[in-house]
């Protein structure tokens, strides 16, 4: 038993849920040509069969996989190059959520952008699956990091920015922070900065607002 073109077959234990899966169920995301008609762009499970010439894997091995579709099935054929080993610290079920985020971040941040130690990576939506993976991989690679936290309470929207720099930021030295402070004052907002020598620098912005 093997998939088309001799692809390995995985017995699916769990599947990740991605936005494309939700859009496909709504009829807004047709699967790519040649892909199964049902959702599932990533999964984890156990190798059930290997095609001729496939090496580096064995029947019964636990794996996770990046797919063009079909991960919601009981079994799915996977091109051997899209199989991934499961990290020792990760359970079989947890591993189903790794392939899409890990491959997306690695291909964009490291293969395309070539992020290097000491560089800074700006991640929009740091609380998302892609965002949290990007932050962790960038930190592991030695990139500089900036933490941004947003909270709301008592009618105030509070944004706190914390970096890992050397400190010593001075709004009076032409950094543009004075201009930000003036603009915030228009909305009764406030800007507070703490930047001792040696760091870190913490910038807090508070703006009155109402959530609707």
ABEGO torsion letter per residue (X at the ends): XBBBGGBBBBBBABBBBBAAAAAAAAGABBBBBGBBABBGABBBEBBABBBBGBBGBBBGBBBBBBBAEGAABABBBBBAAABBBBBAABBAAAAAAAAAAAAAAAAAAAAAAGBBBGBBBBBBGAABAAAAAAAAAAAAAGBBBBBBBBBBBGGBBBBBBBBABAEGBBAAAGAGAAAAAAAAAAAGBBBBBBBBBGOBBBBBBBBBBBBX
